[in-house]
Amino acid sequence: MNIIIASDHAGYNLKENIKKNISKFNLNIKDVGCYSNDSVDYPVYAHKLIKEFTLNKYNFGILICGTGNGIAMTANKYKDIRAAVCWNNEIAKLVKKHNNANILCLPARFISLEMANKIINNFINSDFEGGRHLKRIKKINK
């Protein structure tokens, strides 16, 4: 499974720790920044990830910032991107099952590495249910 990951400065430490622990998920991961704790603008990295995501074959992406909201708002400006902020296991399952989310957004200031790993695991191991959810997803893009 191929994934892409990015963060702003607030998410940098969580991103680096996720990358260290990602081997247990059997994933190939591409990091498109940021590369330090120095202050950066989250939209830059959200745009970078989404552009790379849409050009290449990734199963999903992970975006990380302080609350997860800024990067999700930026990512969701793109057609066919369904970025979802997740802070617990149940949300991670439901955004895949009901919304077919393809970008997982994590709030670095509000979750632990342990919770982030659980969220990623639940996101990876949940499948889109289709059916009534598919007709709703088709109504997202204008």
CORNORJO-V670902 format. One record per residue. N is the residue number from 1. RES is the residue in one letter. PHI is phi in degrees with one decimal (none if undefined). NEAR is the number of other C-alpha atoms within 10 Angstrom. Layout:
n->N res->RES phi->PHI near->NEAR
n->N res->RES phi->PHI near->NEAR
This chain:
n->1 res->M phi->none near->12
n->2 res->N phi->-108.3 near->14
n->3 res->I phi->-130.9 near->17
n->4 res->I phi->-127.5 near->23
n->5 res->I phi->-136.8 near->28
n->6 res->A phi->-155.0 near->29
n->7 res->S phi->-152.1 near->35
n->8 res->D phi->-95.8 near->29
n->9 res->H phi->-62.3 near->22
n->10 res->A phi->-67.7 near->23
n->11 res->G phi->-98.4 near->24
n->12 res->Y phi->-56.4 near->22
n->13 res->N phi->-62.3 near->18
n->14 res->L phi->-63.8 near->22
n->15 res->K phi->-59.2 near->28
n->16 res->E phi->-63.4 near->17
n->17 res->N phi->-69.6 near->14
n->18 res->I phi->-62.0 near->17
n->19 res->K phi->-59.3 near->16
n->20 res->K phi->-67.1 near->10
n->21 res->N phi->-96.4 near->13
n->22 res->I phi->-68.8 near->16
n->23 res->S phi->-58.2 near->11
n->24 res->K phi->-68.7 near->9
n->25 res->F phi->-95.2 near->13
n->26 res->N phi->55.1 near->9
n->27 res->L phi->-117.3 near->14
n->28 res->N phi->-95.5 near->13
n->29 res->I phi->-123.5 near->17
n->30 res->K phi->-112.1 near->16
n->31 res->D phi->-100.7 near->16
n->32 res->V phi->-111.0 near->15
n->33 res->G phi->108.5 near->18
n->34 res->C phi->-74.4 near->22
n->35 res->Y phi->-118.9 near->15
n->36 res->S phi->-164.7 near->15
n->37 res->N phi->-85.2 near->12
n->38 res->D phi->-64.5 near->10
n->39 res->S phi->-58.6 near->10
n->40 res->V phi->-138.0 near->14
n->41 res->D phi->-96.8 near->14
n->42 res->Y phi->-55.5 near->24
n->43 res->P phi->-60.6 near->17
n->44 res->V phi->-57.7 near->16
n->45 res->Y phi->-80.0 near->24
n->46 res->A phi->-65.8 near->27
n->47 res->H phi->-60.7 near->17
n->48 res->K phi->-59.5 near->15
n->49 res->L phi->-63.3 near->24
n->50 res->I phi->-65.0 near->23
n->51 res->K phi->-61.8 near->13
n->52 res->E phi->-66.7 near->15
n->53 res->F phi->-59.2 near->20
n->54 res->T phi->-75.8 near->13
n->55 res->L phi->-84.3 near->8
n->56 res->N phi->-122.2 near->11
n->57 res->K phi->-94.7 near->12
n->58 res->Y phi->-115.7 near->17
n->59 res->N phi->-71.0 near->14
n->60 res->F phi->-166.8 near->18
n->61 res->G phi->-124.6 near->22
n->62 res->I phi->-125.9 near->23
n->63 res->L phi->-117.4 near->31
n->64 res->I phi->-135.5 near->31
n->65 res->C phi->-144.4 near->27
n->66 res->G phi->-54.8 near->20
n->67 res->T phi->-106.2 near->20
n->68 res->G phi->84.5 near->26
n->69 res->N phi->-77.8 near->19
n->70 res->G phi->-59.7 near->20
n->71 res->I phi->-70.1 near->30
n->72 res->A phi->-66.6 near->25
n->73 res->M phi->-60.1 near->16
n->74 res->T phi->-65.8 near->17
n->75 res->A phi->-60.9 near->26
n->76 res->N phi->-73.3 near->16
n->77 res->K phi->-74.1 near->14
n->78 res->Y phi->-91.4 near->15
n->79 res->K phi->-61.1 near->11
n->80 res->D phi->67.0 near->15
n->81 res->I phi->-98.1 near->19
n->82 res->R phi->-126.0 near->20
n->83 res->A phi->-92.9 near->28
n->84 res->A phi->-129.0 near->27
n->85 res->V phi->-80.6 near->23
n->86 res->C phi->-126.0 near->24
n->87 res->W phi->-126.3 near->21
n->88 res->N phi->-152.3 near->16
n->89 res->N phi->-63.2 near->17
n->90 res->E phi->-63.7 near->12
n->91 res->I phi->-63.3 near->16
n->92 res->A phi->-58.9 near->25
n->93 res->K phi->-68.4 near->24
n->94 res->L phi->-69.7 near->19
n->95 res->V phi->-68.0 near->23
n->96 res->K phi->-81.3 near->23
n->97 res->K phi->-63.6 near->17
n->98 res->H phi->-101.9 near->18
n->99 res->N phi->-113.0 near->19
n->100 res->N phi->49.4 near->22
n->101 res->A phi->-57.5 near->25
n->102 res->N phi->-117.9 near->20
n->103 res->I phi->-129.1 near->28
n->104 res->L phi->-93.5 near->25
n->105 res->C phi->-110.4 near->30
n->106 res->L phi->-114.6 near->30
n->107 res->P phi->-91.8 near->23
n->108 res->A phi->-57.4 near->25
n->109 res->R phi->-80.0 near->14
n->110 res->F phi->-127.2 near->12
n->111 res->I phi->-133.3 near->17
n->112 res->S phi->-86.2 near->13
n->113 res->L phi->-60.7 near->15
n->114 res->E phi->-58.8 near->11
n->115 res->M phi->-67.1 near->14
n->116 res->A phi->-57.9 near->23
n->117 res->N phi->-65.2 near->18
n->118 res->K phi->-65.8 near->16
n->119 res->I phi->-62.3 near->23
n->120 res->I phi->-60.1 near->22
n->121 res->N phi->-59.9 near->17
n->122 res->N phi->-66.9 near->19
n->123 res->F phi->-63.1 near->25
n->124 res->I phi->-63.0 near->17
n->125 res->N phi->-93.3 near->12
n->126 res->S phi->-109.1 near->15
n->127 res->D phi->-117.8 near->16
n->128 res->F phi->-63.6 near->16
n->129 res->E phi->-83.6 near->14
n->130 res->G phi->67.3 near->14
n->131 res->G phi->56.4 near->9
n->132 res->R phi->-60.2 near->9
n->133 res->H phi->-73.2 near->14
n->134 res->L phi->-63.7 near->14
n->135 res->K phi->-63.5 near->10
n->136 res->R phi->-72.7 near->12
n->137 res->I phi->-63.2 near->16
n->138 res->K phi->-64.0 near->10
n->139 res->K phi->-89.0 near->8
n->140 res->I phi->-71.0 near->11
n->141 res->N phi->-74.4 near->10
n->142 res->K phi->-91.0 near->5
